[in-house]
Amino acid sequence: MNKSLKAKKSGGAVLIFFMVFSLVAVICVGTVSILKTLYPRHYIEIVEIEGQKNNLSEEFVFAVIKCESGFDVNAVSYLGAKGLMQIMPDTFEWLQWRLGEELPQESIFEPETAIRYGCYLYGYLIEKFGNEETAVAAYHAGDACVEDWLADERYSDDGKTLKDIPYPSTKEYVAKVMRVKNIYQKLYYK
């Protein structure tokens, strides 16, 4: 084969490589944009403030909001949990007592109130149980259930961390929150 034919083939291969590389780069950038649309950071100012006050990472708070309500301020669960962070009415009353406040029940639909109370509750649960995963389990199933599980060697070896969660819905929920937290971490907080 002559030199000019080899050079043309070599140049063509380089051009194809750069075209494929460029296409992959465009797809990756597009994928990140799509993921950021699917995993938004609405109410970031409130999340920053309330997360810091309660020693919670932003990615953790966003994961909880995403999993609890999908950022729907008017969300109400079939059990009656309300707002962005899906707080039950009796829990909302208890939190008001803890914080020395009196608010109407419908204020839980206000983003600032929902995030403030949800972050306060998570801060309390993490302080009580020592880690995010156990706090998420307590948020979902109730802290009395988690206390029972921690005292049962079938579910905890050390009385501090859960090696298993006997409620399938709580087990799935904890895994989901941790998975979504990981997505937020990779998208925004590398």
Salt bridges, closest charged atoms under 4 A:
GLU50 OE2 - LYS53 NZ 3.15
GLU101 OE2 - ARG116 NH1 2.81
GLU132 OE1 - LYS181 NZ 2.75
ASP143 OD2 - LYS128 NZ 2.84
GLU147 OE2 - LYS128 NZ 2.71
ASP152 OD2 - ARG154 NH2 2.58
ASP157 OD1 - LYS163 NZ 2.76
ASP164 OD1 - LYS171 NZ 2.90
